[in-house]
Amino acid sequence: MPQQLFADVPIESVADYWNRRPCNIRHSPRDVGTRAYFDEVEQRKYFVEPHIPRFADFPRWRGLRVLEIGCGIGTDTINFARHGAFVTAVDLSEKSLEVAQQRAAVYGVSDRIRFFRANVEELQRSLPVEPYDLVYSFGVLHHTPHPERALEQLRAYLHADSTVKLMLYHRYAWKVFQLLATASQGKFWRRAELVAKHSEAQTGCPVTYTYSRQEACRLLERQGLTVSESWVDHIFPYQVEAYKEYRYVKEWYFRHWPAALFRRLEQRFGWHLCLTARPIL
Ligand SMILES: C[S@@+](CC[C@H](N)C(=O)[O-])C[C@H]1O[C@@H](n2cnc3c(N)ncnc32)[C@H](O)[C@@H]1O
């Protein structure tokens, strides 16, 4: 069962990992906490992952209540708030929350966002149970040791018309094939460990599950959710070393691909499995 692979990892190891280097913290070389820094972080994130605004559909949540799980340093959080949503943002990592809070202040949206430090697997202990119009979590639940417990907790924050939007890592992804071809040394059966080691900018992520579309839909169904839309997107086409220096140089094997063909590859073997679901009544 893929859901058991990282089940024994202590939650403290997960928190330590994200505190050491919050997600996307190096997306700009400027001073962390300045407006210029946050502007660049957002610009880089949505340049490399342009499907995020499409998936989140920020304007749709104006005047509505959004619960974001695993807000990291707050790129999407701020955008929900800027578009007029009332946001509750949760993360396990104090360091990430600190930066996200600073960011909300810099953009003058602190009054629209409540921040909570919590482990989503025990959310009801820390966050009052209230209904939300959207429960959103981008790239988070595959990093918690028991994703099914997290979903079980989240169920309580939904009303009959709530929407759930989750991005989970896709098993049948170019990134996984590439890792198997270049870093597995033929030990294909150690795929899960290999993926976890290399899934993030900082190596050695303690928990990274991946899902086929079918497994993800079943996981959600077991928690009383029905998936209304699912699609995959995102292949990172750039040379990593240049990217770290804020240059966007495509890998030689992607350089001459027609854009339409590359899009088709992303839509088939992208790393991000984006799911929209509703509670089963
Ligand atoms: C890959 S980052 C994604 C951050 C953000 N959603 C984004 O797209 O920039 C994963 C985030 O999930 C958080 N996280 C991991 N496990 C968690 C848990 N059990 N409860 C709450 N947050 C968790 C981490 O602290 C980290 O900030």
Ligand as a Chemical Component Dictionary entry (heavy atoms), coordinates in Angstrom:
data_LIG
# 
_chem_comp.id                   LIG 
_chem_comp.type                 NON-POLYMER 
_chem_comp.pdbx_formal_charge   0 
_chem_comp.three_letter_code    LIG 
# 
loop_
_chem_comp_atom.comp_id 
_chem_comp_atom.atom_id 
_chem_comp_atom.alt_atom_id 
_chem_comp_atom.type_symbol 
_chem_comp_atom.charge 
_chem_comp_atom.model_Cartn_x 
_chem_comp_atom.model_Cartn_y 
_chem_comp_atom.model_Cartn_z 
_chem_comp_atom.pdbx_ordinal 
LIG C1  C1  C 0  6.090 21.706 -0.767 1  
LIG S1  S1  S 1  5.622 22.816 0.508  2  
LIG C2  C2  C 0  4.236 23.605 -0.238 3  
LIG C3  C3  C 0  3.967 24.962 0.320  4  
LIG C4  C4  C 0  2.894 25.768 -0.393 5  
LIG N1  N1  N 0  1.631 25.060 -0.465 6  
LIG C5  C5  C 0  3.342 26.163 -1.769 7  
LIG O1  O1  O 0  2.798 25.649 -2.758 8  
LIG O2  O2  O -1 4.269 26.978 -1.871 9  
LIG C6  C6  C 0  4.856 21.728 1.701  10 
LIG C7  C7  C 0  4.388 22.439 2.953  11 
LIG O3  O3  O 0  3.562 21.530 3.684  12 
LIG C8  C8  C 0  3.803 21.693 5.057  13 
LIG N2  N2  N 0  3.397 20.458 5.741  14 
LIG C9  C9  C 0  3.939 19.225 5.590  15 
LIG N3  N3  N 0  3.332 18.348 6.403  16 
LIG C10 C10 C 0  2.369 19.042 7.082  17 
LIG C11 C11 C 0  1.436 18.683 8.085  18 
LIG N4  N4  N 0  1.349 17.433 8.559  19 
LIG N5  N5  N 0  0.611 19.643 8.564  20 
LIG C12 C12 C 0  0.683 20.923 8.105  21 
LIG N6  N6  N 0  1.574 21.311 7.159  22 
LIG C13 C13 C 0  2.410 20.380 6.655  23 
LIG C14 C14 C 0  5.283 21.999 5.125  24 
LIG O4  O4  O 0  5.664 22.609 6.336  25 
LIG C15 C15 C 0  5.506 22.871 3.891  26 
LIG O5  O5  O 0  5.362 24.231 4.201  27 
# 
loop_
_chem_comp_bond.comp_id 
_chem_comp_bond.atom_id_1 
_chem_comp_bond.atom_id_2 
_chem_comp_bond.value_order 
_chem_comp_bond.pdbx_ordinal 
LIG C1  S1  SING 1  
LIG S1  C2  SING 2  
LIG S1  C6  SING 3  
LIG C2  C3  SING 4  
LIG C3  C4  SING 5  
LIG C4  N1  SING 6  
LIG C4  C5  SING 7  
LIG C5  O1  DOUB 8  
LIG C5  O2  SING 9  
LIG C6  C7  SING 10 
LIG C7  O3  SING 11 
LIG C7  C15 SING 12 
LIG O3  C8  SING 13 
LIG C8  N2  SING 14 
LIG C8  C14 SING 15 
LIG N2  C9  SING 16 
LIG N2  C13 SING 17 
LIG C9  N3  DOUB 18 
LIG N3  C10 SING 19 
LIG C10 C11 SING 20 
LIG C10 C13 DOUB 21 
LIG C11 N4  SING 22 
LIG C11 N5  DOUB 23 
LIG N5  C12 SING 24 
LIG C12 N6  DOUB 25 
LIG N6  C13 SING 26 
LIG C14 O4  SING 27 
LIG C14 C15 SING 28 
LIG C15 O5  SING 29 
# 
